């Protein structure tokens, strides 16, 4: 699923972008972005580009002057600390758990309603480039929008739930138990066998039976495609994330935006 995707409402070219919000999800070798009307919560434009964003900055849409810009970046350097014991003065000690390089910037973010503080690292060079292009952007590690979307849409459900967000080259996994955040991790994978291995490993670590857990899949996956069928074979209660999961509207785009753009559009919930 690496083909370019561009969807927009009629008359998009005539919109004054300074009244709209830009959401940008940067992957390893691709990026997704969307333009949202904050007044009616309508998605006016959404796209997937199978190129590195810094090689594609001539995109006229990205050059707009937006009311707000939110960006998510991938990282595997993160750890979770209970907020009640976290003190900013101890950040240097805690950061040793994620082994940042001298070229990384260590940052913190709270997971809303979880009592957890996330310590994470992002490359300084990437942050510097983005701050030049998008000077007022709010930047999040990829786990924050995925977590925000999942807890908004599904935390009221009491039984165990497994959430899988599939991206090019890596997957994110979240587990909720009894309305509570239980587990998050991200794994690099090369093929479907490795993808299934990491999903099954996560379930085993959390003592969940594959036959009984409800699974929601989002990201780069086709419902009823080969990868989806392989997941269903292991987890029979599997479905894709649907259009109504987030408080946004998609009228006029012409095609469904879920499950592919779930984590991108979950930036709407991030503050």
C-alpha positions in Angstrom: 0.0 0.0 0.0 2.7 2.5 -1.0 0.7 4.3 -3.8 0.1 8.0 -3.5 -3.3 8.9 -2.1 -4.9 12.4 -2.4 -8.5 13.1 -1.4 -10.1 16.5 -1.1 -13.5 18.1 -0.9 -14.9 20.2 -3.8 -13.6 23.7 -3.7 -10.6 22.9 -1.5 -8.3 25.1 -3.7 -10.4 28.1 -2.8 -10.1 27.7 1.0 -8.1 30.2 3.1 -5.7 27.8 4.9 -4.9 30.2 7.7 -8.3 29.2 9.2 -7.4 25.5 9.1 -5.2 23.0 11.0 -2.5 20.8 9.4 -1.9 17.3 10.8 1.3 15.7 9.7 2.4 12.1 10.4 6.0 11.4 9.3 7.0 7.8 8.8 10.3 6.1 8.0 10.0 6.5 4.2 6.6 8.2 3.7 4.3 10.7 5.3 0.5 11.3 5.7 -1.1 14.7 6.2 -4.6 16.1 6.6 -6.2 19.6 6.7 -9.0 20.0 9.2 -11.6 22.8 9.7 -11.6 23.3 13.5 -15.0 24.9 13.4 -17.0 22.0 11.9 -14.4 19.3 12.5 -14.5 18.4 8.8 -11.6 16.8 7.0 -11.1 18.9 3.9 -7.9 17.2 2.5 -6.0 14.1 3.3 -3.0 12.5 1.6 -0.4 9.7 1.7 2.9 10.3 0.0 5.4 7.4 -0.4 8.5 9.6 -0.2 10.6 11.2 2.6 9.0 14.5 3.5 12.2 16.5 3.3 12.4 15.5 -0.4 8.9 16.8 -1.1 8.7 20.2 0.4 7.6 21.8 -2.9 4.1 20.5 -2.1 2.0 23.7 -2.3 -0.4 22.5 0.4 2.4 22.1 3.0 3.5 25.6 2.3 0.2 27.0 3.6 0.1 29.3 6.6 -2.1 27.3 9.0 -3.8 28.3 12.2 -2.2 25.3 13.9 0.1 22.5 12.9 0.5 19.1 14.7 3.2 16.6 13.8 3.9 13.1 14.9 7.4 11.5 14.5 8.5 7.9 14.9 10.7 6.8 17.7 11.7 3.6 19.4 13.4 5.5 22.2 10.9 5.8 25.0 10.0 4.6 28.5 7.1 5.0 30.9 7.4 6.4 34.4 4.5 6.7 36.9 3.7 10.4 37.1 3.5 10.3 40.9 7.2 9.5 41.2 8.5 11.5 38.2 10.4 14.7 38.9 11.9 16.8 36.1 15.1 17.2 38.1 15.6 13.4 37.6 15.1 13.5 33.9 18.8 12.8 33.1 18.8 9.7 35.2 15.5 8.4 33.7 16.7 9.1 30.2 19.4 6.5 30.6 16.7 3.9 30.1 16.2 5.0 26.5 19.9 5.4 25.7 19.7 8.6 23.7 22.6 9.6 21.5 24.3 13.0 21.6 22.2 13.8 18.5 18.9 13.2 20.3 16.8 15.6 22.2 15.1 14.0 25.3 11.5 15.2 26.0 8.6 14.3 28.2 4.8 14.0 27.7 2.0 12.9 30.0 -0.4 10.2 28.8 -3.7 11.7 29.6 -5.8 10.0 32.3 -3.2 7.2 32.7 -1.0 8.5 35.5 2.0 7.9 33.3 4.8 10.2 32.0 6.5 9.3 28.8 10.2 10.0 28.4 11.3 9.9 24.8 14.0 11.0 22.4 13.8 12.5 18.9 16.7 13.4 16.5 17.8 17.0 17.0 18.5 17.4 13.3 14.9 16.3 12.4 13.4 18.7 15.0 15.5 21.6 13.7 14.5 21.0 10.1 10.8 20.8 11.1 11.0 23.9 13.3 12.4 25.8 10.3 9.6 24.6 8.0 6.8 24.7 10.5 7.9 27.2 13.2 4.9 26.9 15.4 4.2 23.2 15.2 3.4 21.0 18.1 5.4 17.8 17.8 4.5 14.5 19.4 6.1 11.0 19.3 4.0 8.5 17.3 2.6 6.8 20.4 0.8 9.9 21.7 -1.8 10.2 18.9 -2.3 6.5 18.7 -2.9 6.3 22.4 -5.2 9.4 22.3 -7.3 8.0 19.6 -7.6 4.5 21.2 -8.5 5.8 24.6 -11.0 8.3 23.2 -12.8 5.7 21.1 -12.6 2.5 23.1 -11.7 3.1 26.8 -15.3 2.8 27.9 -15.3 -0.9 26.9 -14.5 -3.1 29.9 -13.1 -6.3 28.4 -9.6 -6.8 27.0 -8.8 -5.1 23.7 -5.8 -5.3 21.4 -5.1 -2.5 19.0 -2.6 -2.8 16.1 -1.5 0.1 14.0 0.5 -1.0 11.0 3.0 1.2 9.3 5.6 0.7 6.6 8.3 -1.2 8.4 6.9 -1.1 12.0 3.8 -1.8 14.0 2.4 -0.2 17.2 0.5 -2.3 19.7 -1.7 -1.1 22.5 -3.6 -3.2 25.0 -6.4 -2.0 27.2 -7.8 -4.0 30.1 -10.7 -3.1 32.3 -10.9 0.4 30.8 -7.2 1.0 31.6 -4.1 1.4 29.6 -2.1 -1.8 30.0 0.7 -2.0 27.4 2.3 -0.2 24.5 5.2 -1.1 22.3 6.5 -0.6 18.7 8.3 -3.3 16.7 10.1 -3.2 13.4 9.1 -6.0 11.0 10.1 -7.3 7.5 7.1 -9.6 6.6 3.8 -10.9 7.8 5.4 -13.7 9.8 7.4 -11.2 11.9 4.3 -9.0 12.3 2.3 -11.9 13.7 5.2 -13.0 15.9 5.3 -9.6 17.7 1.5 -9.4 18.0 1.4 -12.9 19.6 4.4 -12.1 21.8 2.6 -9.0 23.2 -0.5 -10.9 23.9 1.4 -13.7 25.7 3.3 -11.1 27.8 -0.1 -9.7 28.9 -1.7 -13.1 29.6 -4.4 -12.6 27.0 -6.0 -15.5 25.0 -6.0 -14.8 21.2 -9.4 -16.4 20.8 -11.1 -14.2 23.3 -9.6 -10.7 22.8 -11.2 -8.1 20.6 -8.8 -6.7 18.0 -8.9 -3.4 16.2 -6.5 -2.9 13.3 -5.6 0.4 11.7 -2.9 1.8 9.4 -1.5 0.3 6.2 -3.8 -2.7 5.8 -6.6 -3.7 3.6 -9.7 -5.2 5.1 -9.9 -8.8 3.8 -6.4 -8.6 2.3 -3.8 -11.2 3.0 -2.3 -9.6 6.1 -5.7 -9.0 7.6 -6.7 -12.7 7.0 -3.6 -13.9 8.7 -4.4 -11.8 11.8 -8.0 -13.1 11.8 -6.7 -16.7 11.7 -4.9 -16.0 15.0 -7.5 -13.6 16.4 -11.0 -14.4 15.2 -12.5 -11.3 16.8 -10.6 -8.9 14.5 -12.0 -5.9 12.7 -10.7 -2.6 11.3 -11.1 0.7 13.0 -14.2 2.4 11.6 -15.1 5.8 10.4 -17.0 6.8 13.6 -14.1 6.3 16.0 -13.0 9.9 16.1 -14.9 13.2 16.5 -14.3 14.2 12.9 -16.4 14.3 9.7 -15.4 13.1 6.2 -18.1 14.3 4.0 -17.1 15.0 0.4 -13.8 13.1 0.3 -15.2 10.4 -1.9 -13.5 7.4 -0.2 -13.3 6.1 3.4 -10.3 7.4 5.3 -10.3 4.6 7.9 -8.5 2.4 8.9 -5.5 3.9 7.1 -5.4 7.4 8.6 -6.6 6.6 12.2 -3.3 7.6 13.9 -2.9 10.7 11.7 -6.4 12.0 12.5 -6.0 11.2 16.2 -3.6 14.2 16.3 -6.9 16.1 16.5 -7.1 14.9 20.1 -3.5 15.8 21.1 -2.7 18.9 23.2 
